Amino acid sequence: MKKGFLLVISGPSGVGKGTVLHDLMNTQTNLVYSVSATTRKKRDGEIEGVSYFYISHEEFEKMIEEDKFLEYAHVHNNYYGTPKDFVENKINEGKIVILEIDVQGAINIKKNTDNGVFIFLAPPSLTELKNRIVGRGTETDEDIKIRMHNARKELEYIKDYDYLVVNDHLNTAITSVNEIINAEKHKVFREENLDFKENDNE
């Protein structure tokens, strides 16, 4: 059986990560979303083990002490983190675990795993990125300014990733990510128990 791997995708807000990931989930086999753990309360419609793993602050901090997270963050008085066990179990089942995360989280994960593939999804230009964010019509001028400031900072981390995919045309970007996944699937070190037996009759 082929071993799976962790696929980490980052990119600025508005670059199209959600659209690319949605297409991947519909076209690639063996993909699963990484389920994060959180200390925040479950909201209506959310499902334990699908939306998040909901745990107490005490449990989360105990897991931190026991080094049970690939990465974690404290946001708005709650913890969020990527549990190692979930990711490693799925990889051992031959699954490709997808994690969409910011650059800081991705860098922390890179330090904590040797089985990750890191893709940065970038806009063709900052001007185009701003046009896309403005075009959504959901952000205030102040929101747009913050998102563009964050985007400039995030783009500085491209060199820490394995692959760069520029989302100039959506279908081309999706094709590029699919090509990366397919190539990574065939890397020799992911093959387990390679054993080419010789047939004496041949």
C-alpha distance (Angstrom), angle and dihedral (degrees) to the residues before:
residue distance angle dihedral
M1 . . .
K2 3.78 . .
K3 3.77 115.3 .
G4 3.76 115.4 -123.2
F5 3.78 126.3 -134.4
L6 3.79 143.5 -149.0
L7 3.81 114.4 -98.4
V8 3.81 111.7 -159.0
I9 3.80 117.9 -167.0
S10 3.79 123.7 -172.5
G11 3.77 135.1 168.1
P12 3.79 142.1 137.3
S13 3.79 122.1 -67.1
G14 3.80 109.0 -86.8
V15 3.81 96.2 25.7
G16 3.83 93.4 112.3
K17 3.81 103.7 -103.1
G18 3.80 93.8 143.1
T19 3.81 93.6 51.9
V20 3.81 92.6 47.6
L21 3.81 92.4 47.7
H22 3.80 92.6 47.7
D23 3.80 90.0 54.5
L24 3.82 92.3 46.8
M25 3.79 91.8 52.9
N26 3.81 89.2 53.6
T27 3.81 97.6 45.8
Q28 3.81 108.8 31.2
T29 3.78 122.4 71.6
N30 3.80 122.9 -136.3
L31 3.81 95.0 26.4
V32 3.81 120.6 140.7
Y33 3.78 129.7 175.4
S34 3.76 115.5 -118.9
V35 3.81 108.5 -112.2
S36 3.80 112.9 -141.0
A37 3.78 127.6 -147.8
T38 3.79 118.7 -126.8
T39 3.78 140.2 177.3
R40 3.80 94.1 -146.4
K41 3.78 120.3 106.4
K42 3.79 119.7 -92.0
R43 3.80 113.0 -101.3
D44 3.81 126.3 -141.7
G45 3.80 110.8 -76.1
E46 3.81 95.2 18.1
I47 3.80 118.6 123.8
E48 3.80 127.4 -144.6
G49 3.80 110.4 -114.6
V50 3.81 92.5 12.2
S51 3.81 105.8 57.0
Y52 3.83 94.3 23.8
F53 3.78 142.4 -35.8
Y54 3.82 101.7 -105.6
I55 3.80 113.1 -147.2
S56 3.80 137.8 158.8
H57 3.80 125.1 -97.7
E58 3.80 88.3 -110.3
E59 3.81 93.0 53.1
F60 3.80 91.6 46.4
E61 3.80 93.4 50.3
K62 3.80 90.1 47.6
M63 3.83 88.8 53.5
I64 3.81 89.6 50.2
E65 3.80 90.0 53.4
E66 3.80 90.0 49.0
D67 3.83 92.1 49.6
K68 3.80 92.3 -118.7
F69 3.83 96.6 146.4
L70 3.80 131.4 78.9
E71 3.81 85.4 -155.4
Y72 3.78 138.0 -18.6
A73 3.79 139.9 -176.1
H74 3.80 138.2 -164.7
V75 3.81 110.0 -131.2
H76 3.83 127.9 171.1
N77 3.83 92.6 -14.7
N78 3.80 93.5 -50.6
Y79 3.79 134.5 96.6
Y80 3.79 124.4 -126.5
G81 3.79 123.0 -175.2
T82 3.81 147.1 159.9
P83 3.83 109.5 -117.5
K84 3.80 114.0 -136.2
D85 3.81 94.5 -148.2
F86 3.82 94.7 57.2
V87 3.82 92.8 49.2
E88 3.80 95.5 43.4
N89 3.82 93.8 46.5
K90 3.80 92.0 51.8
I91 3.83 91.9 46.1
N92 3.82 89.7 51.6
E93 3.82 87.9 52.7
G94 3.81 88.0 57.8
K95 3.81 94.4 -103.8
I96 3.80 127.0 142.9
V97 3.80 106.5 -132.6
I98 3.81 114.2 -151.2
L99 3.77 119.7 -152.2
E100 3.80 122.8 -178.6
I101 3.78 107.3 -161.6
D102 3.80 143.5 148.0
V103 3.79 121.9 -93.4
Q104 3.80 95.6 -100.0
G105 3.79 91.3 53.6
A106 3.81 90.9 45.9
I107 3.80 92.3 52.8
N108 3.80 91.0 49.8
I109 3.80 90.0 50.3
K110 3.81 90.9 49.7
K111 3.80 88.5 58.1
N112 3.81 91.4 50.6
T113 3.81 103.6 45.1
D114 3.78 137.8 47.1
N115 3.80 93.7 -167.4
G116 3.80 101.9 66.1
V117 3.80 131.7 115.9
F118 3.81 112.2 -156.8
I119 3.82 122.2 -155.3
F120 3.80 124.6 -178.2
L121 3.81 113.9 -156.9
A122 3.81 108.8 -154.3
P123 3.80 135.0 -177.0
P124 3.82 119.2 -117.6
S125 3.81 87.2 -114.4
L126 3.79 140.2 -12.6
T127 3.80 88.9 -111.0
E128 3.81 90.7 57.6
L129 3.80 90.7 46.1
K130 3.81 90.7 53.8
N131 3.82 90.3 48.4
R132 3.80 90.3 53.4
I133 3.81 93.3 49.0
V134 3.81 92.0 46.5
G135 3.82 89.2 46.4
R136 3.80 91.4 59.1
G137 3.79 88.4 64.8
T138 3.80 92.3 -151.9
E139 3.82 101.7 104.1
T140 3.78 132.7 74.1
D141 3.81 121.0 -129.0
E142 3.80 88.4 -100.9
D143 3.83 91.3 51.1
I144 3.80 90.4 50.5
K145 3.79 91.2 50.1
I146 3.83 91.1 51.5
R147 3.82 92.7 46.8
M148 3.82 92.1 50.2
H149 3.81 91.1 47.7
N150 3.81 89.8 51.3
A151 3.81 91.3 46.0
R152 3.82 92.0 56.0
K153 3.80 90.0 51.7
E154 3.81 93.3 46.4
L155 3.81 93.2 50.9
E156 3.82 88.7 61.4
Y157 3.82 89.1 68.7
I158 3.82 97.2 58.5
K159 3.82 90.6 104.7
D160 3.83 89.3 64.0
Y161 3.82 91.8 62.7
D162 3.81 130.1 83.3
Y163 3.79 96.2 -135.3
L164 3.80 138.0 24.4
V165 3.81 118.8 -153.6
V166 3.81 117.2 -175.8
N167 3.80 112.0 -149.6
D168 3.79 97.7 -145.2
H169 3.80 94.1 133.2
L170 3.80 115.9 18.3
N171 3.81 97.8 -138.3
T172 3.81 91.3 49.3
A173 3.80 91.3 50.2
I174 3.82 91.4 49.1
T175 3.81 90.3 49.3
S176 3.81 90.8 50.4
V177 3.82 92.9 51.5
N178 3.81 90.5 47.4
E179 3.82 90.0 51.3
I180 3.82 90.4 51.8
I181 3.81 91.7 50.1
N182 3.81 92.5 47.8
A183 3.81 92.1 48.8
E184 3.80 92.1 48.2
K185 3.82 90.7 50.2
H186 3.81 89.4 61.5
K187 3.79 98.6 49.5
V188 3.78 108.5 128.3
F189 3.80 96.3 -128.9
R190 3.82 89.8 62.3
E191 3.82 90.8 62.4
E192 3.78 113.0 95.7
N193 3.81 124.9 -155.4
L194 3.79 96.5 4.7
D195 3.78 104.3 -167.4
F196 3.79 120.3 163.3
K197 3.80 105.3 -170.9
E198 3.77 121.0 -160.7
N199 3.77 118.3 -127.2
D200 3.81 108.9 -138.1
N201 3.79 91.1 -152.4
E202 3.78 93.1 63.9
